[in-house]
Amino acid sequence: MRVAFTLALIPSAKGSYLRFLFLDEPLGSSDAERRNRIVKLLVEKLLEHFEQIFLITHVDIDTEDLPCTIITLKDGKVAEVKKY
């Protein structure tokens, strides 16, 4: 996640802007308060630099008031799609 933040905040270091950010389980080892702060940072800061952020997680997060689409998988298949 640190690399993604660095690339987002210093795009000239890469030479171009990335269009999306893919995060696989960045919230798994955090408590609820820290998870909420990370998600808030993603929405408030990183969406300025990325068109899309893909967040893969097995933990519950508060999605109210987030500009997002949540895709829930069950047994490897799409079980539900919610757009907020």
CORGIJO-V515636 format. One record per helix or strand of 2 or more residues. SS is the DSSP state (H for helix, E for strand). FROM is the first residue (numbers start at 1). TO is the last residue. If there is no record, write none. Layout:
# CORGIJO-V515636
SS;FROM;TO, SS;FROM;TO
This chain:
# CORGIJO-V515636
H;2;9, H;11;14, E;20;24, H;32;44, H;46;48, E;52;56, E;69;74, E;77;83
